[in-house]
Amino acid sequence: MSKLYFFRHAQASFGADNYDALSPKGEEQSVELGNYLANKKMLFNKVFVGPLQRQQHTFEIVKNIFDKHNLPMPEPILENGLLEHEGHIAMAQLMPTLLETVPLVKELAEKSKVNPARKKANSLLVFQYFLDEWAEGKINAEGILPWKSFRQEVKKGLDNILKNTDSGETIAAFTSGGTIASITAEALKIVDEKRVVALNFSHRNTAFTSFFYSKGQFNLFGFNEIPHLEKKMVTFV
C-alpha cells in the first residue's frame, strides 16, 4: 500500500499584479510546513510539483528545510496535471458583464465602495458565485480553459502520478486548492461540481490531504490538515 500527500501551496499574493508569487506570510507558512515535515522525518520516495510559481516556490522552501536537516528530498518531477483552474482570470475578464447583469455582483461591488474594509471578503463572495456558475458550464470565458477541461487535466495528472507510484512508496505532490478538491472528488466519486467548488474554498494554505493507494483503489485518508500552523498563520488564498 502506498500513501500520497497533496500539499496546497502557501499564501499567494491576492490582489497583487502577480498573484502567483508567494506573499511574505506564504513564505513563513512554507517554512513552518518544512520544519514540521523535517521534525517528523516524513521522507518521500517521489515528489511531483505543479507548473505554477507558487506551487514550485512552496516546494523549494520545504526542500531547503530538508537540506538544513540533512534529510533527503527527491528531485521534483514536473506534473502539468497539477495545474490550478483559471477561474480568477475568467472572472476578471467577464467582470464588466457581471456588474451589469448580476444583481448580487453589483450589490457587493457597491458595498465595497461604501466600506473598503469589506472589499476582500466581498470579492471572495463574488468569486464563489462565479465559480459555482462557471463549474456548471453556465458561464464561459474566451481563451480560458473551461472547468470541465480543467477537471479532465487533473484526472490525467492523477492517473500519471498513480501509474508512477510503486507499492509501499510515500509520495508528495505540491499543487493548489482547486486541484486537490478535484482529486478528492475523484476518490469520493463526487459528481456535483458545486460540491467540488465547495471543497476548493475550504482548503487552507499549505494544508495537506492524504490518500492510500493499493491494488487500483484510491481512498481518502486525511483532508485539509494543518498541524504545523498556529491560528494566526491560517489563510485561504
C-alpha positions in Angstrom: 0.0 0.0 0.0 1.3 3.5 -0.9 0.5 6.8 0.7 0.2 10.1 -1.2 0.2 13.6 0.2 -1.1 16.5 -1.8 0.1 19.8 -0.4 -1.6 23.1 -1.2 0.8 26.0 -1.9 1.4 28.7 0.7 -0.4 32.0 0.6 -0.2 33.7 -2.8 -0.3 37.5 -3.4 -4.0 38.1 -3.5 -4.8 41.4 -5.2 -1.3 42.0 -6.4 -0.1 42.3 -10.0 1.4 38.8 -9.8 -0.9 36.7 -7.8 1.3 33.6 -8.5 4.1 34.9 -6.2 4.1 33.8 -2.6 3.4 36.6 -0.1 5.8 37.1 2.8 3.3 35.2 5.0 3.2 32.4 2.4 7.0 32.1 2.7 6.6 31.8 6.5 3.9 29.1 6.1 6.2 27.2 3.8 9.0 27.3 6.4 6.5 26.0 9.1 5.5 23.2 6.8 9.1 22.3 6.1 10.0 22.3 9.7 7.0 20.1 10.6 7.8 17.5 7.9 11.5 17.5 8.8 10.9 17.1 12.5 8.5 14.2 11.8 11.1 12.8 9.4 8.5 12.4 6.7 10.6 11.1 3.8 9.3 10.8 0.3 10.2 8.3 -2.5 9.0 10.7 -5.2 7.9 14.4 -5.4 5.6 15.8 -8.0 5.3 19.6 -8.4 2.8 21.6 -10.5 3.7 24.2 -13.1 2.8 27.3 -11.2 5.3 29.6 -9.4 3.5 29.5 -6.1 3.5 25.6 -6.1 7.2 25.4 -7.0 8.3 28.1 -4.5 6.4 26.3 -1.7 8.3 23.1 -2.6 11.7 24.9 -2.8 11.3 26.3 0.7 10.4 22.9 2.1 13.4 21.4 0.3 15.7 24.0 1.8 14.5 23.0 5.3 15.2 19.3 4.5 18.7 20.2 3.2 19.4 22.1 6.5 18.3 18.9 8.4 20.5 16.7 6.1 17.3 14.9 5.1 17.0 13.5 1.5 14.4 15.1 -0.9 14.0 13.6 -4.3 14.4 15.8 -7.4 10.9 17.2 -8.2 9.0 15.8 -11.2 7.1 18.4 -13.1 3.4 17.3 -13.5 1.4 19.7 -15.6 -1.8 17.9 -14.4 -1.2 19.6 -11.0 -2.2 22.9 -12.6 -4.8 25.1 -11.0 -8.1 26.3 -12.7 -8.1 29.8 -14.1 -11.4 30.9 -12.6 -9.9 34.2 -11.3 -8.7 35.1 -14.8 -12.1 34.2 -16.3 -13.9 36.3 -13.7 -11.7 39.3 -14.3 -12.3 39.0 -18.0 -16.1 38.9 -17.5 -16.4 41.3 -14.6 -17.8 44.2 -16.6 -20.6 42.0 -17.9 -21.3 40.5 -14.4 -21.6 44.0 -12.9 -24.2 44.9 -15.5 -26.2 41.6 -15.4 -25.9 40.0 -12.0 -27.6 41.9 -9.1 -25.5 40.1 -6.4 -22.2 41.1 -8.0 -23.4 44.7 -8.4 -24.6 44.9 -4.8 -21.3 43.5 -3.4 -19.3 45.9 -5.5 -21.3 48.9 -4.3 -20.9 47.7 -0.7 -17.2 47.5 -1.1 -17.1 51.1 -2.3 -19.1 52.2 0.8 -17.0 50.0 3.2 -13.5 49.4 1.7 -12.6 47.2 4.7 -15.1 44.6 3.2 -13.5 44.6 -0.2 -11.5 41.4 0.1 -14.4 39.5 1.8 -16.9 40.7 -0.8 -14.5 39.8 -3.7 -14.3 36.3 -2.4 -18.2 36.1 -2.3 -18.3 37.2 -5.9 -15.6 34.7 -6.7 -17.6 31.9 -5.1 -20.7 32.9 -7.0 -18.7 33.0 -10.2 -17.1 29.6 -9.7 -20.4 27.9 -9.0 -21.8 29.2 -12.3 -18.6 28.5 -14.2 -18.2 25.0 -12.9 -21.7 24.1 -14.1 -21.0 25.5 -17.5 -23.4 28.4 -17.2 -20.6 30.9 -17.9 -17.8 30.7 -20.5 -14.7 32.9 -20.9 -12.9 33.1 -24.2 -9.4 31.7 -24.2 -9.7 30.3 -20.7 -9.5 26.5 -20.0 -13.1 25.6 -19.0 -13.8 24.0 -15.6 -14.7 20.7 -17.3 -11.4 20.6 -19.2 -9.5 21.5 -16.0 -11.1 18.6 -14.2 -10.1 16.3 -17.1 -6.5 17.6 -17.0 -6.3 16.9 -13.2 -7.6 13.4 -13.7 -4.9 12.8 -16.3 -2.3 14.1 -13.9 -3.5 12.0 -11.1 -3.5 8.9 -13.3 0.1 9.6 -14.3 1.1 10.0 -10.6 -0.6 6.8 -9.7 1.0 5.0 -12.7 4.4 6.0 -11.4 3.7 5.1 -7.8 5.2 1.8 -6.7 3.9 -0.4 -3.9 4.8 0.8 -0.5 6.0 4.3 -1.6 5.3 7.6 0.1 4.6 10.3 -2.5 4.4 14.1 -2.1 2.7 16.5 -4.6 2.8 20.3 -4.4 -0.3 21.8 -6.1 -3.3 24.0 -5.5 -6.7 24.0 -3.7 -8.9 23.5 -6.7 -6.6 20.7 -7.9 -6.8 18.9 -4.5 -10.6 19.4 -4.5 -10.8 17.8 -7.9 -8.5 14.9 -6.8 -10.6 14.4 -3.6 -13.7 14.3 -5.8 -12.2 11.5 -7.8 -11.5 9.5 -4.7 -15.0 10.1 -3.3 -16.8 9.9 -6.7 -18.4 13.3 -6.3 -20.2 14.3 -9.4 -21.9 17.5 -8.2 -19.5 20.3 -9.4 -20.7 22.8 -6.9 -19.6 20.4 -4.1 -16.2 20.2 -5.7 -16.0 24.0 -5.7 -17.0 24.0 -2.0 -14.1 21.7 -1.3 -11.9 24.2 -3.1 -13.0 27.1 -0.9 -12.4 25.1 2.3 -8.7 24.5 1.6 -6.1 26.3 3.7 -2.7 27.3 2.5 0.0 24.5 3.0 -2.7 22.1 4.2 -2.2 18.5 3.1 -4.7 16.0 2.0 -3.6 12.3 2.0 -4.7 9.2 0.3 -4.0 5.4 0.3 -3.4 3.7 -3.0 -3.4 -0.1 -3.3 -4.4 -2.6 -6.0 -6.0 0.1 -8.1 -8.0 1.6 -5.1 -7.5 5.2 -4.3 -9.0 6.2 -1.0 -9.1 9.4 1.1 -7.3 9.2 4.4 -7.0 12.8 5.7 -8.3 16.1 4.4 -7.1 19.7 4.7 -4.8 19.1 7.7 -2.6 21.9 9.1 -0.9 20.6 12.3 2.1 22.8 11.5 0.2 26.2 11.6 -0.9 28.3 14.5 -4.3 30.0 14.1 -2.7 33.4 13.3 -0.9 31.8 10.3 -4.0 30.2 8.7 -5.1 31.7 5.4 -7.2 30.5 2.5 -5.9 32.3 -0.7 
